[in-house]
Amino acid sequence: MNLLDLTNGSRALERALYGEELSFKDGLELMAYEDIHTLGLVADMLRRNVKGNTVTFTCSYYINYTNVCAASCPLCAFYRKETDHDAYTLSVDDMVKRACIAVSMGANELHIVGGFHPRLRLEYYEDMIRAIKSRFKDVKIKAFTPAEIFFIAKVTHNTVREVLLRLKDAGLDALAGGGAEIFHDEVRSKIVRGKCSADEWLSTAEEAHRLGIKGNCTMLYAHIEEDKHIIDHLIRLRELQKRTRGFLTFIPLRFSKDNTELLAKGMLKDYPSTYDLRITAVSRLMLTNAIDSISVYWLALGKKMAQVCLCYGGNDLVGTAFSEEIYKAAGVKNATSIDELVHMIREVNRIPALRDTFHNIVKYF
């Protein structure tokens, strides 16, 4: 069978098969393409071309250092105000204790993020990283989203560059990818409140990349967005990646609605059951030749859907996510183990592999 026969006359799919960079118009065509199975087949072919049959993950432990947040985003169930009875901020000693637990569980990466605390000094973040690194030199610290970095710079009266340089000097290895949400202001203005703009997120990420601090990138979907907002977001990430090559992986994050203002106000849209598959496949097709790794966040999708997404262009399961609190606050059960991730991967006839933060293979199973 001629591969082009798969496209059913779709110019966008044909261009994708040839590995060409897809346009905004191509992206809209893919988002509307009716045959989801063919879309997935083409995306999976491209995945196999660049990543082979290996599915990776890292042994990660999440530490959320505070849930106090100056922002009050309608999409978030995690944030608290300082006066709330369940507000918390971990001390540096608390952070080191959590790191000890992580290492005892075999973690090779600490994923550290939190709310926008209005009264923490830059020295708090430096001391936190330096204290952990002094105890565990080999554990990679992937911490703070571009949105957090921008806020820390603003509240401590430093430039973004100065904050990044000081955190890097303290031992920061990579940035987390959250806070991107949806870049287009038609959506962003409705789902975030008190958070950086799209341009500020992108410029902060670019500054980090220029300083040699790589990181992840994300997109939050399945809330109120339309097709055009998805494609706009992917293209903006792709254009930055073409300039810096600083993104390690792209992680589409399914919105978890429980306990959020968006749900309470009845703002959420309905999306088809195949939407997760389409987002994974279109992400692979739109980001071809830019971001090689498309991560499937099993925590947000559920393990069964995550397995199917691995057949629609995904090649990475992110990590074990021990002790994750943000999705948990929105009602998501989040327990897993390395053995379970290995089993999930083998069930879809792929080769499981443990990786490090920078997507170097540590071990095959």
Rosetta blueprint (number, residue, H / E / L):
1 M L
2 N L
3 L H
4 L H
5 D H
6 L H
7 T H
8 N L
9 G L
10 S L
11 R H
12 A H
13 L H
14 E H
15 R H
16 A H
17 L H
18 Y L
19 G L
20 E L
21 E L
22 L L
23 S L
24 F H
25 K H
26 D H
27 G H
28 L H
29 E H
30 L H
31 M H
32 A H
33 Y L
34 E L
35 D L
36 I H
37 H H
38 T H
39 L H
40 G H
41 L H
42 V H
43 A H
44 D H
45 M H
46 L H
47 R H
48 R H
49 N H
50 V H
51 K H
52 G L
53 N L
54 T E
55 V E
56 T E
57 F E
58 T E
59 C L
60 S E
61 Y E
62 Y E
63 I E
64 N E
65 Y L
66 T E
67 N L
68 V E
69 C L
70 A L
71 A L
72 S L
73 C L
74 P L
75 L L
76 C L
77 A L
78 F L
79 Y L
80 R E
81 K L
82 E L
83 T L
84 D L
85 H L
86 D L
87 A L
88 Y L
89 T E
90 L L
91 S L
92 V H
93 D H
94 D H
95 M H
96 V H
97 K H
98 R H
99 A H
100 C H
101 I H
102 A H
103 V H
104 S H
105 M L
106 G L
107 A L
108 N L
109 E E
110 L E
111 H E
112 I E
113 V E
114 G L
115 G L
116 F L
117 H L
118 P L
119 R L
120 L L
121 R L
122 L H
123 E H
124 Y H
125 Y H
126 E H
127 D H
128 M H
129 I H
130 R H
131 A H
132 I H
133 K H
134 S H
135 R H
136 F L
137 K L
138 D L
139 V L
140 K E
141 I E
142 K E
143 A E
144 F L
145 T L
146 P H
147 A H
148 E H
149 I H
150 F H
151 F H
152 I H
153 A H
154 K H
155 V H
156 T L
157 H L
158 N L
159 T L
160 V H
161 R H
162 E H
163 V H
164 L H
165 L H
166 R H
167 L H
168 K H
169 D H
170 A H
171 G L
172 L L
173 D L
174 A E
175 L E
176 A L
177 G L
178 G L
179 G L
180 A L
181 E L
182 I L
183 F L
184 H L
185 D H
186 E H
187 V H
188 R H
189 S H
190 K H
191 I H
192 V L
193 R L
194 G L
195 K L
196 C L
197 S L
198 A H
199 D H
200 E H
201 W H
202 L H
203 S H
204 T H
205 A H
206 E H
207 E H
208 A H
209 H H
210 R H
211 L L
212 G L
213 I L
214 K L
215 G E
216 N E
217 C E
218 T E
219 M E
220 L E
221 Y E
222 A L
223 H L
224 I L
225 E L
226 E L
227 D H
228 K H
229 H H
230 I H
231 I H
232 D H
233 H H
234 L H
235 I H
236 R H
237 L H
238 R H
239 E H
240 L H
241 Q H
242 K H
243 R H
244 T H
245 R L
246 G L
247 F E
248 L E
249 T E
250 F E
251 I E
252 P E
253 L E
254 R E
255 F L
256 S L
257 K L
258 D L
259 N L
260 T L
261 E H
262 L H
263 L H
264 A H
265 K L
266 G L
267 M L
268 L L
269 K L
270 D L
271 Y L
272 P L
273 S L
274 T L
275 Y H
276 D H
277 L H
278 R H
279 I H
280 T H
281 A H
282 V H
283 S H
284 R H
285 L H
286 M H
287 L L
288 T L
289 N L
290 A L
291 I L
292 D L
293 S L
294 I E
295 S E
296 V L
297 Y L
298 W H
299 L H
300 A H
301 L H
302 G L
303 K H
304 K H
305 M H
306 A H
307 Q H
308 V H
309 C H
310 L L
311 C L
312 Y L
313 G L
314 G L
315 N L
316 D E
317 L E
318 V E
319 G E
320 T L
321 A L
322 F E
323 S L
324 E L
325 E L
326 I H
327 Y H
328 K H
329 A H
330 A L
331 G L
332 V L
333 K L
334 N L
335 A L
336 T L
337 S L
338 I H
339 D H
340 E H
341 L H
342 V H
343 H H
344 M H
345 I H
346 R H
347 E H
348 V L
349 N L
350 R L
351 I E
352 P E
353 A E
354 L E
355 R E
356 D L
357 T L
358 F L
359 H L
360 N L
361 I E
362 V E
363 K E
364 Y E
365 F L
